[in-house]
Structure formats: C-alpha cells, structure tokens
C-alpha cells in the first residue's frame, strides 16, 4: 500500500503557495483614500477594491482640522476598513486654505511614518483641466502624470 499523505516538505510547499496566492490577490485589491481640505469643506473619498466609491464631507472649521484623523477613522469604519487596509493616500496640496493644506499634509505624513502607506500630493492644477474635480480619477491621473510618491510640495493661496 502506498502512503499518499503529503510529507512535511510538500505540506510546507502547499502552505507557501496558498500564502503567496493570497498575498498577490490582496496586493491587487487597492483601497485608495483621497483627502482634500483645501476648500470650504473637508472632503474624503474612498475607492474600495478598485470599484466601489464612497465619499463624505465635513465643515471646514478649526475643530474639524484638529480632529481630522478621527474624521478619517470614522469614515473608514463606515465601510468596514481600518487605516492599515488603505493601499495609497492622495492629498490635495493646493492651492487653497493654508490651515487645511497644512493639517491634511501633516496627517498624511504621520500615517506614512506610522503605517508605511505611500501618499501622493496632487493639485487639480497638475491635471490641466483633465477631468477637473473628478476625485475618482485622481489615482489614474497621478499614475499617468507620474506624480512622485511621498513628496510634499504645497501650493498656498496668499
């Protein structure tokens, strides 16, 4: 009678290939978070698994700037996500409100340092009126225009 149970080595190979397949599939599923605090409202958009789009806006006030991280965490919780499940962050670098830009850039940089989530600083001016104000196109436009990741270059209105 031939023993058909997998050896320890074969069992490890099976586990490794399953883990690798899971990692590849997980990497291809992108959850992108877009943050814009340059205007009258703080705007958040989540592109979940490359297909579902959710958004929220909040009054652009000093109180909300101070609790921007709470607003982001609450927004993500509404869609069963945590910050460590975000693949990429996109933040509007202006032109616009100095306080809004400063606070949103600081929050995004802190998330990058703590969670190692890459961020992209965009401006609608970068896109030469291509799909202007269509937040859902920002990840594609940043890739297309080769916007550098993890680089801050704010544009303030004087």
N, C-alpha and C positions, 0 to 999 in steps of 0.2 A: 504494500500500500504506500502511495506517495503522499508525503506531507505537503499540503497546499497552503498552509498558513504562511503569511509573509514573515521573512526574517526581520530582525531589528533594523538592519540596514534598509531593506525595502520599505518597512513601515516609516522610517525617517524620510525616505525619498517621497513617499506619498504625502506625508505631512508638509514637507517643504514645498512641494509643487502646489498643494492646496493653499498654503500661506502666500506663496508667490502670486498665484492667480488672484487671490483676494486683494493683495496689495496693488496689483496692476489695475484691477477693476475699480478699487477705491480711489486710486490716483486719477483715473479718467473721469471720475464724478467730481465736478467742480461746484463748489458753493462760493460764490463771489458776493462780497459786501461792498456797496458803494455808499460813501458818506459825503454829504455836501452841506456845509454850514456857512456858505458864503452869502446867502440871500436872506430874505425875510423869514424863511422857515428853515429849520434843520431837517434835511431830507435824508432818509435811509432807504436803500433798495437792496433786496436780497434776490440773487439769481440762484435758485436752488437746483442742484443736479442738472445744470445747463439748460433747464427748460421752464421751471416754474418761477414766476416773477412776483415778488411781493414788495410793497412799499409802505412807508409811513412818514408823516411829517409832524414836526413839533414847533411850537412857538420859538422864535429865535430870541431868547432872553438870557440874561446873565445866569439865572437859576438853572436853565437847561444846559448852558455851557458847562457849568460846574458839575452837572450830573450826566454828561454825555456818555460816559461808559455805562451808566445804569440804563440809559435810554437804549443803547445798543444791545446790552444783555437782555433787557425785557423784550425788545423787538425780535431777537433771535429765539428766545424761549417761546414766543408765539408760534414759531414754525418748527418747534422741536429740535433746535440746534443750540450748540454752545460755541463760544468763540474759537475753540481749538478745532472745530469742524469746518472752519472757513478756509478756503484754499488761497484766495487772494483778496486783498483790500484795495479799493480805489478811493482816493480822496481828492476833492476839488481843491486846487491850490490857488484859486482866484481867477480873475480879480473879484474882490468883494470885501466883506466885513473883516477888518483886521482881527477882532476877537474871535470870530467864527473860524477863520483860517488857522489862527494860532492854536486854538483849542483842539480843532479836529486833527491838525498835523501832530500835535503833542500826543493825543490819544492813539493815533495810528502808529506813531513811532514807539510808544510804550507797548502796544500789542506786538509789534515786530520784535522788540527786545525780549519780551516775556515768552512769546509763543512761537517765534521764528516764522511768522506768516508774512510773506512778501507783500509789499504795498507799491502802488503806482500813484503818483501825483499827477493829475490831469488838469487841464483847463479847457473849457469849451473853445477858447481861442486857438488851442492846438489843432482843432479839427477843421479849421477854415470853413465853418458853417456846414460841414458834412454832418447830417443827422443831428443838427443842433438841438440841444435839450432833450435828446432821447437817451436817458440814462442806461437803458438796457443794451445799448450799442457800445458803451464805453469799454468793456473788456476787449471786444473785437477791434475797436479803433486804436486802443493802446497797443495791441499786438501789431496791427497793420502799420502804425506810425513809429513802431519801435520805441515807445516811451520807456525810459530806463526805470528799472525797479529800484526801490529803496533809495531814491534820490529826492531830496526836498529842495524846491526852488519856488517859493511862494510869490504870488503877484498880489500886492495890496493896492487898494484904491486910496489915493492921497487926497 
